[in-house]
Amino acid sequence: MKRIGLAILCSALATSVMAAPKDCEELRKEIEIKIQAKAIPSYTLEIITAEEAKQHDVAMIVGSCENGTKRIIYQKNDS
């Protein structure tokens, strides 16, 4: 019985951690690592508000953070 209770508690804790809002700087760094792995020489990642994101091309948005209040946009710079 104790094992079942422990399993339920662990499941609840894991769910709350997965649902926690992601910090924008942390997410930006994760995205940056993925871009660098593709050897893209020159790019810009910018954190903007959700309202500002409406003025940008949807394809430029590569992430959402802080409970959806901010977006991370990507732009490849000409070399």
C-alpha positions in Angstrom: 0.0 0.0 0.0 2.9 2.3 0.8 4.3 1.8 -2.7 1.1 2.8 -4.4 0.9 6.0 -2.3 4.6 6.7 -3.1 3.9 6.1 -6.8 1.0 8.5 -6.8 3.0 11.2 -5.0 5.9 10.8 -7.4 3.5 11.1 -10.4 1.9 14.2 -9.0 5.3 15.8 -8.4 6.6 14.9 -11.8 3.5 16.4 -13.4 3.8 19.7 -11.6 7.4 20.0 -12.6 6.7 19.4 -16.2 3.9 21.9 -16.2 6.0 24.6 -14.6 6.4 27.7 -16.8 9.8 27.9 -18.5 12.1 30.8 -17.8 12.8 32.7 -21.0 16.5 32.9 -20.6 16.7 29.2 -20.0 14.7 28.4 -23.1 16.7 30.8 -25.2 19.9 29.0 -24.2 18.4 25.7 -25.0 17.3 26.9 -28.5 20.8 28.5 -29.0 22.5 25.2 -28.3 20.3 23.5 -31.0 21.1 26.3 -33.5 24.8 26.1 -32.8 24.7 22.3 -33.3 23.5 23.0 -36.9 26.5 25.2 -37.4 24.5 28.3 -38.4 27.2 31.1 -38.3 25.1 34.2 -37.8 21.7 34.5 -36.2 19.7 36.5 -33.7 17.4 35.2 -30.9 15.2 37.8 -29.3 12.7 37.6 -26.4 9.6 39.7 -27.0 6.1 40.0 -25.6 3.3 38.0 -27.0 1.7 41.3 -28.3 4.9 42.2 -30.2 5.0 38.7 -31.7 1.8 39.4 -33.5 3.7 41.8 -35.8 6.2 39.1 -36.8 6.0 36.2 -39.2 4.8 33.1 -37.4 7.8 31.1 -38.8 10.1 33.3 -36.9 8.7 32.3 -33.5 10.7 29.4 -32.1 9.6 29.4 -28.5 7.1 30.5 -25.9 7.9 31.1 -22.2 6.7 32.6 -19.0 3.2 31.1 -19.3 2.8 32.2 -22.9 3.3 35.9 -22.2 6.6 36.1 -24.1 7.9 34.6 -27.3 11.4 33.9 -28.7 12.0 34.8 -32.3 14.8 33.6 -34.5 16.3 35.4 -37.5 19.1 34.1 -39.6 21.5 37.0 -40.5 23.0 37.4 -43.9 26.7 36.5 -43.9 
